[in-house]
């Protein structure tokens, strides 16, 4: 691998980790577009490129999501039982969706970009236009109830619905589900944005781990993959992105607890809309 490519991947990994730690996402919506461009540049064929991108992006997401979750847990911004409940509900949807997209020829590069771009556009617009009654440092009634009881006061159907939605989106778009989880925790469960972002980080660890295993197994023995790939997971390239992202995630978490709620919400929305625009432009230009 060219040294310049290694430097580029390491630098972008640092940046993605910072975004993930700041916004409580796994970084997949950064890793995905980057890996798609990289795999296209090194000549990965159309039959495998979307699947390889998603699987490798989920590996990166697992690493940076784990670092972000660890730092947020130490900062006290995670509701662990909410993360476990939603992650467990997501597992079944992840396995089923992975089986679908890895066995169907119609899931190609173009469809992957449309799925990811649409997801980011919808979530970014909703976060930008929705008002927020919560403020930094102000606990919502649900958060107080969870702290007092030691567990989530939310119904299983609600948690299962959030988990299933994230479990479908994650293996289809190569993200950890943070673009779904943060707004869902913030708007549906009425958690302040810092607590919603932290709990999202915990859930992402479970979701992305199941996704990585599913893509590795589904792509075992597939043709047209780089030599370092384990199924549809390119471990070498993903590690070059994911390793430095741990340092970036720590810096992002540090910043998240010092940035006002409104700025975090608008930052999340801007980030999502910019990445969505780049995805749609690439589809249109192609």
VOGU-3710 file (C-alpha; in Angstrom, 3 decimals, decimal comma):
1> xxxxxxxxxx> 0,000/0,000/0,000  1,294/3,474/-0,910  2,582/5,460/2,150  0,503/8,461/1,093  -2,631/6,320/1,266  -1,694/5,147/4,746  -1,233/8,736/5,925  -4,549/9,731/4,363  -6,424/6,857/5,994  -4,874/7,586/9,401
11> xxxxxxxxxx> -5,726/11,299/9,179  -9,293/10,654/8,159  -9,598/8,105/10,945  -8,671/10,778/13,487  -11,282/13,134/12,047  -14,004/10,478/11,986  -13,303/9,535/15,591  -13,669/13,155/16,648  -17,036/13,427/14,928  -18,205/10,148/16,449
21> xxxxxxxxxx> -17,230/11,146/19,966  -18,774/14,597/19,630  -22,098/13,512/18,149  -22,546/10,017/19,617  -22,444/8,229/16,268  -20,233/5,384/15,145  -18,605/7,319/12,303  -19,994/4,955/9,637  -21,443/7,792/7,603  -17,882/9,084/7,263
31> xxxxxxxxxx> -16,187/5,716/6,880  -18,699/4,493/4,294  -18,176/7,200/1,630  -14,405/7,113/2,156  -14,146/3,348/1,826  -16,435/3,371/-1,213  -14,134/5,843/-2,960  -11,021/3,944/-1,918  -12,260/0,518/-3,021  -13,365/1,998/-6,328
41> xxxxxxxxxx> -9,903/3,534/-6,821  -8,090/0,225/-6,221  -10,350/-1,599/-8,658  -12,826/-3,580/-6,579  -15,599/-4,718/-8,939  -19,224/-3,588/-8,850  -20,419/-7,003/-7,696  -18,581/-6,742/-4,367  -17,866/-3,068/-3,744  -21,066/-2,114/-1,902
51> xxxxxxxxxx> -20,954/-5,176/0,350  -17,234/-4,770/1,064  -17,773/-1,096/1,853  -20,590/-1,821/4,296  -18,783/-4,656/6,078  -15,522/-2,704/6,407  -17,378/0,429/7,507  -19,112/-1,549/10,246  -15,726/-2,802/11,463  -14,509/0,797/11,722
61> xxxxxxxxxx> -17,751/1,749/13,418  -17,322/-0,995/16,005  -13,830/0,213/16,927  -14,630/3,917/17,186  -18,016/3,225/18,742  -16,369/1,120/21,445  -13,909/3,904/22,251  -16,639/6,519/22,288  -18,856/4,337/24,503  -16,023/3,743/26,963
71> xxxxxxxxxx> -15,281/7,436/27,348  -18,968/8,306/27,608  -19,556/5,584/30,181  -16,780/7,046/32,305  -18,411/10,456/31,891  -21,743/9,024/33,090  -23,720/9,824/29,938  -24,876/6,274/29,036  -28,044/4,478/30,150  -26,599/0,931/29,891
81> xxxxxxxxxx> -29,848/-1,013/30,095  -31,444/1,038/27,326  -28,385/0,325/25,162  -28,559/-3,413/25,895  -32,307/-3,655/25,277  -32,230/-1,786/21,970  -29,058/-3,602/20,831  -30,582/-7,002/21,553  -33,712/-6,125/19,591  -31,566/-4,908/16,689
91> xxxxxxxxxx> -29,596/-8,173/16,391  -32,331/-10,157/14,643  -32,998/-7,373/12,141  -29,265/-7,034/11,416  -28,824/-10,709/10,597  -31,918/-10,794/8,368  -30,995/-7,598/6,504  -27,390/-8,721/5,992  -28,574/-11,982/4,484  -30,822/-10,049/2,105
101> xxxxxxxxxx> -28,361/-7,435/0,856  -25,415/-9,833/0,481  -27,335/-12,325/-1,647  -29,177/-9,964/-4,002  -27,477/-8,578/-7,147  -29,587/-5,401/-7,106  -27,805/-4,122/-3,999  -24,975/-2,299/-5,774  -22,942/0,885/-5,387  -25,687/3,190/-6,628
111> xxxxxxxxxx> -28,335/1,767/-4,331  -25,946/1,922/-1,377  -25,340/5,632/-1,985  -29,058/6,317/-2,347  -29,859/4,470/0,894  -27,148/6,233/2,895  -27,854/9,644/1,372  -31,607/9,412/1,961  -31,123/8,312/5,552  -28,796/11,195/6,326
121> xxxxxxxxxx> -30,984/13,763/4,575  -34,125/12,757/6,477  -32,440/12,621/9,869  -30,485/15,839/9,312  -33,584/17,746/8,230  -35,576/16,507/11,195  -32,876/17,437/13,674  -32,539/20,893/12,077  -36,249/21,669/12,045  -37,300/20,101/15,321
131> xxxxxxxxxx> -37,345/22,278/18,381  -35,797/21,055/21,581  -37,163/21,653/25,058  -34,163/20,060/26,728  -31,015/21,913/27,667  -27,552/20,804/28,642  -27,436/19,652/32,212  -31,245/19,437/32,504  -32,530/15,907/32,972  -35,835/14,898/31,437
141> xxxxxxxxxx> -38,478/13,054/33,481  -37,625/9,772/31,769  -33,932/10,186/32,537  -34,655/10,859/36,205  -36,945/7,841/36,350  -34,273/5,645/34,812  -31,674/6,845/37,302  -33,972/6,290/40,251  -35,118/2,810/39,272  -31,818/1,523/37,905
151> xxxxxxxxxx> -33,393/0,622/34,573  -35,298/2,094/31,658  -38,930/3,108/32,268  -39,702/2,656/28,565  -41,932/-0,051/27,182  -40,442/-3,041/25,387  -42,435/-2,321/22,189  -40,883/1,154/21,974  -37,351/-0,121/22,574  -37,914/-3,004/20,144
161> xxxxxxxxxx> -39,134/-0,588/17,481  -36,079/1,638/17,849  -33,773/-1,396/17,788  -35,443/-2,929/14,734  -35,211/0,338/12,805  -31,529/0,731/13,606  -30,936/-2,956/12,866  -32,371/-2,608/9,367  -30,538/0,608/8,543  -27,132/-0,444/9,892
171> xxxxxxxxxx> -26,274/-3,357/7,553  -27,916/-1,646/4,577  -26,057/1,662/4,906  -22,864/0,614/6,715  -23,538/2,775/9,769  -23,786/1,874/13,428  -27,300/3,257/13,642  -26,411/6,488/15,428  -28,200/8,548/12,786  -31,379/6,756/13,892
181> xxxxxxxxxx> -30,606/6,244/17,565  -29,628/9,787/18,542  -32,860/11,394/17,232  -34,952/8,483/18,571  -33,454/8,698/22,046  -33,685/12,477/22,010  -37,201/12,881/20,578  -39,032/9,650/21,469  -37,420/8,839/24,815  -37,069/12,539/25,674
191> xxxxxxxxxx> -33,423/12,314/26,742  -31,202/15,411/26,673  -28,961/15,351/23,620  -25,791/14,549/25,592  -27,459/11,561/27,270  -29,042/10,514/23,948  -25,635/10,642/22,226  -23,988/8,670/25,020  -26,629/5,948/25,076  -26,416/5,780/21,281
201> xxxxxxxxxx> -22,676/5,075/21,562  -23,358/2,109/23,839  -25,973/0,686/21,483  -23,704/1,110/18,455  -21,125/-1,250/19,950  -23,629/-4,111/19,948  -25,164/-3,298/16,576  -21,877/-2,927/14,703  -20,383/-6,087/16,233  -23,296/-8,197/15,039
211> xxxxxxxxxx> -23,062/-6,514/11,632  -19,326/-7,233/11,253  -19,763/-10,908/12,085  -22,716/-11,179/9,706  -20,820/-9,617/6,797  -17,702/-11,667/7,444  -19,701/-14,905/7,404  -21,865/-13,919/4,416  -18,845/-13,015/2,288  -16,703/-15,998/3,183
221> xxxxxxxxxx> -15,228/-17,399/-0,036  -16,659/-14,643/-2,252  -14,624/-13,654/-5,317  -13,277/-10,242/-6,286  -12,206/-9,233/-2,757  -8,824/-7,785/-1,616  -6,410/-10,319/-0,194  -6,701/-9,036/3,387  -10,487/-9,264/3,417  -12,261/-11,610/5,815
231> xxxxxxxxxx> -15,497/-12,144/3,964  -16,894/-8,710/3,198  -14,631/-7,030/5,797  -11,283/-5,571/4,691  -9,486/-5,758/8,009  -6,281/-3,932/6,965  -7,854/-0,808/5,460  -10,506/-0,682/8,139  -7,891/-0,927/10,896  -5,902/1,972/9,412
241> xxxxxxxxxx> -9,026/4,096/9,645  -10,352/2,751/12,923  -7,179/2,709/15,019  -6,517/6,470/14,974  -10,227/7,132/15,439  -9,897/6,043/19,076  -7,831/9,128/19,856  -10,237/11,276/17,887  -13,203/9,838/19,788  -11,670/10,809/23,110
251> xxxxxxxxxx> -11,276/14,392/21,966  -14,818/14,429/20,613  -16,311/13,200/23,889  -14,322/15,826/25,792  -15,754/18,525/23,518  -19,309/17,158/23,689  -19,559/17,928/27,406  -18,474/21,512/26,826  -20,654/22,414/23,836  -24,215/23,777/24,284
261> xxxxxxxxxx> -27,108/21,464/23,430  -28,331/23,646/20,563  -24,925/23,687/18,878  -24,658/19,895/19,127  -28,090/19,473/17,559  -27,308/21,842/14,690  -23,878/20,330/14,255  -25,430/16,886/13,889  -27,942/18,190/11,343  -25,325/20,044/9,274
271> xxxxxxxxxx> -23,004/17,057/9,236  -25,771/14,710/8,064  -27,007/17,034/5,307  -23,524/17,718/3,909  -22,682/14,019/3,642  -26,104/13,300/2,097  -25,524/15,982/-0,528  -22,186/14,467/-1,479  -23,790/11,040/-1,870  -26,565/12,312/-4,161
281> xxxxxx> -24,141/14,362/-6,219  -21,974/11,324/-6,862  -25,013/9,311/-7,999  -26,174/12,136/-10,275  -22,700/12,804/-11,681  -22,147/9,113/-12,339
//
